[in-house]
Amino acid sequence: MAKSDSFETNLKALEKVVEKLESGGGSLEEALSLFEEGRRHAKACSKKLNEVERKIQTLLEDEQGHPVLRDMEEVEAPESAPEEEEDFPK
């Protein structure tokens, strides 16, 4: 797996590994090798998701235009947020 592989590439590869493992039929050594490959793809996906989450948090701003960190749940459901927000970043 190259470092330049995208999230989508790693996710598709992980899905293929899972399909192969679920179908069975291989030797224990083959299953272990597939598991290790799947772990690498899962780790790459997780790393990319964490990077994207940090970028989203950095891009959020308060009413004065200052960047603030907010939980992803707040971003996904802004209509449930109170009308007046605290002046202090979380």
N, C-alpha and C positions, 0 to 999 in steps of 0.2 A: 504494500500500500504506500503510495507516494504521499508526501505531505500536502501536495496541491489537490488531492482528491476532495471533492466537494462533500457537503453534508449529504446531498441526495445520492451521490455515488456510494458513500459509505453505508447509508441506510439500505439501499438496494442490495448491496453485498451482504449486509447483515441479514436481511430477509431471506436471501438465497441460502445462507449458512443454516438458518433456523429450519427452512424447508428440508434441507438435506438431513439435518439431525433428527427431525421429526419423522422422516420417512424410514429411518433406521436402515438395517441391512449391511452396514459397513462394519469394519473391525473396530475394536476398542481404540487402537492407535489412530485410525482415521477420525473417529469421533472426537478424540482428544485434540487432534490437529484442527478440526473444524471449530471446536470450542475456542481454542486459542485465537484462531482467525476472527471468530465472532466477537471475542473480547476486544481485540484491536479495533474493529470497526465500531463497536459500541462506545469505546473510550473516545475515538475520534469524533463521533456524533455528539457525545456529551460535552467534549471540549468546545466544539463549535457552538452548541446551544448556550453554553456559559458565556462565551465571547459575545454572542448576539445580545444576551440579556444584559450584560454590562454596558454595551453600546446604547441599548434602549434606555437604561437607567440614566446614563450620561446625557441623553438628549432631552429628557424631561426637564421642564422649567416650571418655576412658580409664577405667580401673577406679575412679579416685578422683573421677570426674565432671567432670574438666577437659576442655575441648574440645581435640581434637588433629586434625591433618591426616593423612589416610591416602590412599594411592593407591586409585583406584576398583577396581583388581584385587583389593585386599585386602577391600573391601566385598563384591564379587561372590562371592568364594570364601573365606568365613571358616573353613570346615571344614579347609582346607589350611594355615591359620595354625598356628604352633607353640603349644603349650599355655601356655608362659610367654612373655610379650612383654617387650620392653625397657621400662624406665621412662622412656626418652627419646622424645619425639615425633619423627617423621621430618620 
